[in-house]
Amino acid sequence: MDIINHLTRTVTPAVLGDDRNPAKQNLLEQFYAIFAARLADKDTYGRFANENIARDDQGFYDRVWTEGSHRDQISRELASKHNVDTTEARGLIAMAAPLAFHEIKSLAGNTPVPQFLNDNLSSYQHHIPAWAGTVLPAGMVAAAPAGERISDTVSTAPLVREEEKQGSFMKALLPIIGLIILGALAWALLRGCQEDPEPVATPVVVEEQENVGDEQVAVAADVVPASLRIATGADNTLYACRMNVGDAALQTTVMNALTSTFAAGETDKCRADVDDSFAADMPAAAQLPEILQLIRSVPNASMIIKGEEIVVNSPDADILDQLVNDLRAAVPSMTVMAEGPLDLRNEIESSMTAAELALNNLGENPDPRDVARALSLQVINFELDKAFIPEVNKPLLDRAVQIMEEVPDMELMIIGHTDKLASDSYNMELSRERAESVKEYMVSQGADPSKLSTKGLGETDPIADNSTPQGRFRNRRIEFTVYDDSTVTGNEGISVTAGDSGDITMTDDELDPDLNPTDGNNDDLLPDGDDATQGTELDPTN
């Protein structure tokens, strides 16, 4: 993870605009390293972890470094090093800080920002100048190699040793002593690594052992925190429910909490993605019953539990504030925050970054499920009532085509979803058209049409509330999944297309019973009141 390179590509152009001054670019590059090292401190980050930092909040820099003398030193040193006016340097830093903050949060994903930055310290530590040690937490500045000047602004006088005055014998002896010491240190380090291989800071990446022949090979695997996303309806029922968990045991724990909170049958809509790419534990698991009771008491509310964070939302600001306070009192060990206003640009950019990182981490011969998850991370922000692929998504879809060529047995289904603002029939058709649009683009780029299928689900499978802009935004989505028979028959009555054959012919029993009230089965879930032409009664009993 090259954090500095990412910030240079994303933040620097936004700060400098058309100004291509190399000195200013280098100044910002060095500031990013100092800034990242500061955010790696939990106490510093904790001061504004729950704030909604605006991208143009130039006062944010002052809140990161509350000491005025430190801010002055940073501006002065960077200006001097890169031959930039001090006042101008301060302005560039103030503009860059909130933008870099958002990008770092996006890179961290589900990992707490301080942990992410400490785990990736080696990627930016060498950019930090020695003088920054006075404005950063201890240990963030790398030690300079022997014989190298620490900084242009630091005197080398203290490095002169009095022993040199004792003559040439000591001068000749010192290198030998140094080699002996280095050898002893190397031996001690090697022995320590053999006896205790556990790193000091546990990274997000864990190692699993895989048998290859008679040998064991360490295999790196990224573990994503387990998560639960739910929303309540206007009558406090369970409106939407999704979970990502690492094993069946955690799934059972979460489901038990849900069934003990909501009425019988409501939890049938819960979907679980159980895969070892997700964590097998959830910090909030033991307190889920209490958490769920609080969210159930609020109509049209949504909640996301992921790692050690709980993010909630409600269309009523006063009720939302009360919910946040109640949750903080109930689970003080968790970070509880209200969801901020919908920042469409940031949501899209963050989703693209997350999808790109996930694709980059797939490795050779990837699991098709991991490919589908990575592609589903992106937001395909169609224009209102349109089904044209935005340009920003095309490179990722191109990557998907390439991956499918490399993994010939991979078959994917593209599923379209909408919010609930239009009629059921309109939303169903729009979702189908958008899924088809994605398929058509991928086929135009070389994808085998027989390996892609589409489905439109309209508003029938929400993952968030439909009462807030944020919830409706999350419900308007394209999802990728691995194609198999269950994806065709698991959602009856949905228009499905596969390969070159076009529309799949489906029998009356396979069609949505809400659209076929007189078929021979009795599997309607709701009366047919969504379409007056189809009657208002359930199917007759066989």
C-alpha positions in Angstrom: 0.0 0.0 0.0 1.8 3.1 -1.2 -0.1 5.8 0.7 2.0 8.7 -0.4 1.7 7.8 -4.1 -2.1 7.5 -3.8 -2.4 10.9 -2.1 -0.1 12.5 -4.6 -2.3 11.2 -7.4 -5.6 12.2 -5.8 -5.1 15.1 -3.5 -2.2 17.1 -5.1 -4.1 17.9 -8.3 -7.1 19.1 -6.3 -4.9 21.4 -4.2 -2.7 22.8 -7.0 -5.1 22.8 -9.9 -3.2 23.9 -13.0 -0.1 24.8 -11.0 2.5 22.1 -11.8 5.3 23.6 -9.7 7.5 20.7 -8.7 8.5 22.4 -5.4 4.9 22.6 -4.2 4.3 19.0 -5.3 7.3 17.9 -3.3 6.2 20.0 -0.3 2.8 18.3 -0.3 4.3 14.9 -0.6 6.4 15.4 2.5 3.4 16.9 4.3 1.3 13.8 3.6 3.8 11.7 5.4 3.9 14.0 8.4 0.1 14.2 8.4 -0.3 10.4 8.2 2.1 9.9 11.1 0.0 12.3 13.1 -3.3 10.5 12.4 -1.6 7.2 13.4 -1.9 8.5 17.0 -5.2 7.2 18.5 -5.6 10.2 20.8 -5.2 12.6 17.9 -7.6 10.8 15.6 -10.1 10.2 18.4 -10.7 14.0 18.7 -12.5 14.2 15.4 -13.3 10.5 14.6 -17.0 11.2 15.0 -17.0 14.5 13.1 -18.2 15.0 9.6 -15.1 16.7 8.1 -15.9 18.8 5.0 -13.5 18.5 2.2 -13.0 22.3 2.2 -12.6 22.6 6.0 -9.3 24.5 6.1 -9.6 24.9 9.8 -9.3 21.1 10.1 -5.5 21.4 10.0 -5.6 23.5 13.2 -7.6 20.8 15.0 -5.1 18.1 14.0 -2.2 20.2 15.4 -3.7 22.2 18.3 -0.3 23.6 19.2 0.3 26.8 17.3 4.1 26.5 17.6 3.9 23.1 15.9 1.8 24.4 13.0 4.3 27.2 12.5 7.2 24.9 12.6 5.7 22.6 10.0 5.0 25.5 7.6 8.3 27.1 8.2 10.4 23.9 7.7 8.5 22.7 4.6 8.7 26.2 3.1 12.4 26.4 3.7 13.2 23.0 2.5 11.2 23.4 -0.8 11.8 27.1 -1.4 8.2 28.1 -1.1 6.8 31.2 0.6 5.8 30.3 4.2 2.4 31.9 4.0 1.7 30.0 0.7 3.0 26.8 2.3 0.5 27.2 5.2 -2.3 27.7 2.7 -1.4 24.6 0.7 -1.3 22.5 3.9 -4.6 23.8 5.1 -6.2 22.8 1.8 -4.6 19.4 1.6 -5.4 18.2 5.2 -9.1 17.6 4.9 -8.7 16.1 1.4 -5.9 13.8 2.6 -8.0 12.8 5.6 -10.9 11.6 3.4 -8.6 9.7 1.1 -6.8 7.9 4.0 -10.2 7.0 5.5 -11.2 5.5 2.2 -8.0 3.5 1.9 -8.4 2.2 5.5 -11.9 1.0 4.7 -13.2 -1.0 7.6 -9.9 -0.9 9.5 -9.6 1.9 12.2 -7.5 4.6 10.7 -4.7 4.6 13.4 -4.3 0.9 13.0 -4.2 1.1 9.2 -1.5 3.8 9.3 0.6 2.0 11.9 0.3 -1.3 9.9 1.5 0.6 6.8 4.1 2.8 8.5 6.9 1.6 6.3 5.2 2.9 3.2 5.5 6.6 4.3 8.0 6.7 7.2 11.0 7.3 4.9 9.3 10.5 3.7 9.2 12.0 7.2 12.0 14.5 7.9 14.0 14.2 11.1 12.8 17.7 12.4 9.2 16.4 12.4 10.0 14.3 15.4 9.1 17.3 17.6 5.6 17.5 16.1 4.8 13.8 15.9 4.3 10.9 18.3 7.5 9.1 19.4 8.8 6.4 17.1 7.3 7.8 13.9 10.6 9.2 12.5 12.8 6.6 11.0 16.4 6.4 12.3 18.9 7.7 9.7 21.3 5.2 8.2 24.9 5.3 9.6 27.0 8.0 7.9 24.0 9.8 6.5 23.1 13.3 7.3 19.8 13.4 9.3 18.5 16.6 7.9 19.7 19.8 6.2 18.4 21.7 9.2 20.0 19.6 11.9 23.5 20.1 13.0 25.9 17.2 12.7 28.2 18.5 15.4 26.9 16.1 18.2 28.0 13.2 16.0 31.7 14.2 16.6 33.1 11.8 19.2 35.8 12.9 21.8 37.5 9.5 21.4 38.9 10.6 18.0 41.3 12.9 19.9 43.0 9.9 21.4 44.8 9.0 18.2 44.8 6.8 15.2 44.7 3.6 17.3 41.2 4.3 18.5 40.2 5.4 15.0 41.2 2.0 13.7 39.6 0.1 16.5 36.2 1.8 16.4 35.1 0.1 13.1 36.0 -3.3 14.5 34.0 -2.7 17.7 31.1 -1.5 15.6 31.1 -4.7 13.5 31.2 -6.8 16.6 28.2 -4.9 18.1 26.3 -5.1 14.8 26.9 -8.9 14.6 25.7 -9.4 18.1 22.6 -7.3 17.4 21.8 -9.2 14.3 22.2 -12.6 16.1 19.9 -11.4 18.9 17.3 -10.1 16.4 17.4 -13.4 14.5 17.0 -15.4 17.6 14.1 -13.2 18.8 12.3 -13.6 15.5 12.7 -17.4 15.7 11.4 -17.6 19.3 8.5 -15.0 18.9 7.4 -14.4 15.4 4.2 -12.5 16.4 4.5 -8.9 15.2 4.2 -6.1 17.7 1.2 -4.5 15.9 -1.2 -7.1 14.6 -1.9 -6.2 11.0 -5.2 -6.7 9.1 -3.5 -9.4 7.0 -3.3 -12.7 8.8 -1.5 -15.9 7.7 -3.1 -19.2 7.2 -1.2 -22.5 6.6 -1.8 -24.4 3.4 -0.3 -27.8 2.7 1.5 -28.1 -0.6 2.9 -31.6 -0.9 4.8 -32.3 2.3 5.4 -28.7 3.0 3.5 -25.9 4.7 3.3 -22.6 2.9 2.1 -19.4 4.6 -0.8 -17.9 2.6 -1.7 -14.2 3.2 -5.4 -13.5 3.4 -7.2 -10.2 4.0 -9.9 -10.5 6.6 -12.7 -8.0 6.4 -14.5 -7.2 9.7 -17.9 -8.9 10.1 -20.8 -6.6 9.6 -24.6 -6.3 10.1 -26.8 -3.9 8.2 -30.5 -3.5 9.1 -33.3 -1.0 8.6 -36.7 -0.7 10.3 -40.0 0.1 8.6 -42.6 2.7 9.4 -44.2 0.3 11.8 -40.9 -0.7 13.5 -40.7 -4.0 11.7 -37.5 -5.3 10.2 -37.4 -3.8 6.7 -34.0 -4.8 5.5 -31.3 -7.1 6.8 -27.8 -8.2 5.5 -24.8 -9.7 7.3 -21.3 -10.6 6.3 -19.7 -13.1 8.7 -16.8 -15.5 8.8 -18.5 -18.7 9.9 -21.8 -20.3 10.7 -21.3 -19.9 14.5 -21.3 -16.1 14.2 -24.2 -16.2 11.8 -26.2 -18.2 14.4 -25.3 -15.7 17.1 -26.5 -12.8 15.0 -29.7 -14.6 13.9 -30.5 -15.5 17.5 -30.3 -11.9 18.5 -32.5 -10.8 15.6 -35.2 -13.5 16.2 -35.4 -12.5 19.8 -35.9 -8.9 18.9 -38.2 -8.9 15.9 -41.5 -10.7 15.3 -41.7 -14.2 13.9 -41.2 -14.2 10.1 -39.6 -10.8 9.9 -36.1 -12.3 10.0 -36.8 -14.4 6.9 -35.6 -11.5 4.8 -32.1 -11.6 6.4 -29.4 -12.6 4.0 -26.0 -13.8 5.1 -22.8 -14.0 3.2 -20.8 -16.6 5.2 -17.2 -16.7 4.0 -13.8 -17.0 5.6 -12.8 -13.7 4.0 -14.9 -12.1 6.8 -14.0 -12.1 10.5 -15.4 -14.9 12.6 -16.0 -12.5 15.5 -18.0 -9.3 16.0 -17.0 -7.0 18.9 -20.7 -6.1 19.4 -22.0 -9.7 19.3 -22.6 -10.0 23.1 -24.5 -6.8 23.2 -26.5 -7.3 20.0 -29.9 -7.9 21.8 -29.6 -4.5 23.6 -28.5 -2.8 20.4 -31.3 -4.2 18.4 -33.9 -3.3 20.9 -32.9 0.3 20.7 -32.9 0.4 16.9 -36.3 -1.5 16.8 -37.8 1.3 18.9 -37.1 3.9 16.1 -39.3 3.7 12.9 -37.6 4.2 9.5 -34.1 3.9 11.1 -31.0 2.2 9.7 -27.9 0.8 11.3 -24.6 -0.6 10.2 -22.4 -2.5 12.7 -18.9 -3.1 11.3 -15.9 -3.8 13.3 -15.9 -1.5 16.3 -18.2 1.1 14.7 -22.0 1.6 14.7 -23.4 4.1 12.2 -27.1 5.0 12.5 -29.6 7.2 10.6 -33.2 8.4 10.8 -35.2 11.0 8.9 -36.0 12.7 12.3 -32.9 14.7 13.5 -34.0 14.8 17.2 -34.8 11.1 17.2 -31.4 10.4 15.6 -29.6 12.3 18.3 -31.4 10.4 21.0 -30.6 7.1 19.3 -26.9 7.9 19.1 -26.9 8.9 22.8 -28.8 5.8 23.9 -26.4 3.5 21.9 -23.3 5.2 23.3 -24.6 4.7 26.8 -25.5 1.0 26.1 -22.3 0.1 24.4 -19.5 2.5 25.5 -16.8 0.2 24.0 -18.1 0.9 20.5 -17.8 4.0 18.4 -21.3 5.2 17.7 -22.0 8.0 15.2 -24.8 9.4 13.1 -24.5 9.0 9.3 -23.4 12.3 7.7 -25.2 14.0 4.9 -25.0 12.2 1.5 -21.8 13.2 -0.2 -22.4 11.8 -3.6 -19.0 12.5 -5.0 -17.1 11.1 -2.0 -19.4 8.0 -2.0 -18.6 7.3 -5.6 -14.9 8.0 -5.3 -14.6 5.9 -2.1 -16.5 3.0 -3.7 -14.2 3.0 -6.8 -11.1 3.1 -4.6 -12.4 0.2 -2.5 -13.4 -1.8 -5.6 -10.0 -1.2 -7.2 -8.1 -2.2 -4.1 -10.2 -5.4 -3.8 -9.5 -6.3 -7.4 -5.8 -5.6 -6.9 -5.7 -8.1 -4.0 -7.4 -10.9 -5.8 -4.2 -12.6 -6.9 -4.0 -15.3 -9.5 -6.9 -17.7 -10.2 -9.3 -15.8 -7.9 -12.4 -17.2 -6.3 -15.4 -16.0 -8.4 -17.2 -15.0 -5.2 -14.3 -12.6 -4.3 -14.5 -11.2 -7.8 -18.2 -10.6 -7.5 -17.8 -9.0 -4.0 -15.0 -6.7 -5.4 -17.2 -5.5 -8.3 -20.2 -5.0 -6.1 -18.2 -2.5 -4.0 -18.4 0.1 -6.8 -21.2 2.6 -7.1 -22.6 2.7 -10.6 -24.3 6.1 -10.4 -26.8 6.0 -13.3 -28.5 9.3 -14.2 -32.1 9.7 -13.2 -34.3 7.2 -15.2 -31.3 6.3 -17.4 -29.3 3.1 -17.9 -26.1 4.5 -19.4 -22.8 3.3 -17.8 -20.9 6.3 -16.3 -17.3 6.7 -17.7 -15.8 6.3 -14.2 -17.0 2.7 -13.9 -15.8 1.5 -17.3 -12.1 0.8 -16.3 -13.3 -1.5 -13.4 -15.7 -3.3 -15.7 -12.8 -3.7 -18.2 -10.8 -5.3 -15.4 -13.8 -7.7 -14.8 -13.7 -8.7 -18.5 -10.0 -9.4 -18.3 -10.4 -11.5 -15.1 -13.2 -13.5 -16.7 -10.9 -14.3 -19.6 -8.2 -15.5 -17.2 -10.7 -17.6 -15.2 -12.7 -19.3 -18.0 -15.1 -21.2 -15.6 -16.4 -18.0 -14.0 -20.0 -17.1 -14.6 -21.5 -13.9 -13.1 -25.0 -12.6 -12.6 -25.6 -8.8 -12.7 -28.5 -7.8 -10.5 -30.1 -4.3 -10.6 -31.9 -2.7 -7.7 -33.8 0.6 -7.2 -35.2 2.6 -4.4 -39.0 2.9 -3.8 -39.8 6.3 -5.2 -41.5 5.1 -8.4 -44.1 2.4 -9.1 -43.2 -1.3 -8.6 -43.5 -2.1 -12.3 -41.4 0.9 -13.4 -38.7 0.1 -10.9 -38.6 -3.5 -11.9 -38.1 -2.6 -15.6 -35.5 0.1 -14.8 -33.5 -2.3 -12.7 -33.5 -4.9 -15.4 -32.5 -2.3 -18.0 -29.5 -1.1 -15.9 -28.3 -4.7 -15.3 -28.6 -5.3 -19.0 -26.6 -2.2 -19.7 -23.7 -3.4 -17.6 -23.8 -6.8 -19.4 -23.9 -5.1 -22.8 -20.9 -3.0 -22.0 -18.9 -5.9 -20.8 -19.8 -8.0 -23.8 -18.7 -5.0 -26.0 -15.3 -5.2 -24.3 -14.9 -8.9 -25.1 -16.8 -10.8 -22.3 -18.4 -14.1 -23.3 -22.1 -13.3 -23.3 -22.8 -16.9 -22.2 -20.9 -16.3 -19.0 -23.1 -13.3 -18.0 -26.7 -13.2 -17.0 -28.9 -10.4 -15.6 -31.8 -10.0 -13.2 -33.9 -7.0 -12.2 -35.2 -6.9 -8.6 -36.6 -3.3 -8.6 -37.3 -2.2 -5.0 -38.0 -5.7 -3.7 -34.6 -6.4 -2.0 -33.6 -3.3 0.0 -30.4 -3.1 2.0 -31.3 0.2 3.7 -34.2 2.4 4.6 -36.1 4.3 1.8 -36.9 7.2 4.1 -33.5 9.1 3.9 -31.4 10.2 0.9 -28.6 8.0 2.2 -30.8 4.9 2.4 -32.3 5.4 -1.0 -28.8 5.9 -2.4 -27.7 2.6 -1.0 -30.7 0.8 -2.3 -30.0 2.0 -5.9 -27.3 -0.4 -6.8 -25.8 -3.0 -9.1 -24.7 -6.2 -7.5 -22.6 -9.0 -8.9 -23.0 -12.6 -7.8 -21.8 -16.0 -8.9 -24.3 -17.5 -11.3 -25.9 -20.8 -10.4 -29.3 -22.4 -10.4 -30.3 -20.8 -7.1 -29.8 -17.3 -8.4 -32.4 -18.0 -11.1 -35.0 -19.8 -9.0 -34.3 -18.0 -5.7 -36.2 -14.9 -6.6 -39.3 -16.0 -8.5 -41.0 -13.7 -11.0 -37.9 -11.7 -11.9 -37.0 -11.1 -15.5 -33.8 -13.1 -16.1 -31.7 -13.2 -19.2 -28.7 -15.5 -19.8 -26.2 -15.8 -22.6 -27.2 -15.5 -26.3 -30.6 -17.2 -25.7 -32.2 -13.9 -24.5 -35.1 -14.1 -22.1 -35.5 -17.4 -20.3 -38.9 -19.0 -20.6 -40.5 -19.5 -17.2 -43.6 -21.4 -16.3 -46.5 -19.9 -14.3 -45.3 -21.6 -11.2 -41.9 -19.8 -11.5 -43.4 -16.4 -12.1 -44.0 -13.9 -9.4 -47.3 -15.0 -7.8 -48.2 -11.3 -7.2 -48.4 -10.9 -10.9 -50.2 -14.3 -11.3 -53.0 -14.4 -8.7 -54.8 -17.3 -10.4 -51.9 -19.7 -10.8 -52.2 -23.1 -9.2 -49.9 -22.5 -6.2 -50.5 -20.7 -2.9 -47.1 -19.1 -2.4 -48.1 -15.4 -2.5 -46.3 -13.4 0.1 -48.5 -10.4 -0.2 -52.0 -9.7 -1.6 -51.9 -8.5 -5.2 -52.8 -5.0 -4.3 -49.7 -3.7 -5.9 -51.4 -4.1 -9.3 -55.2 -3.5 -9.3 -55.6 -5.3 -12.6 -54.4 -8.5 -10.9 -56.9 -8.6 -8.1 -56.3 -8.2 -4.3 -56.5 -11.7 -3.0 -53.9 -14.3 -2.3 -53.6 -17.3 -4.6 -56.3 -20.0 -4.0 -55.3 -23.0 -2.0 -54.7 -26.1 -4.0 
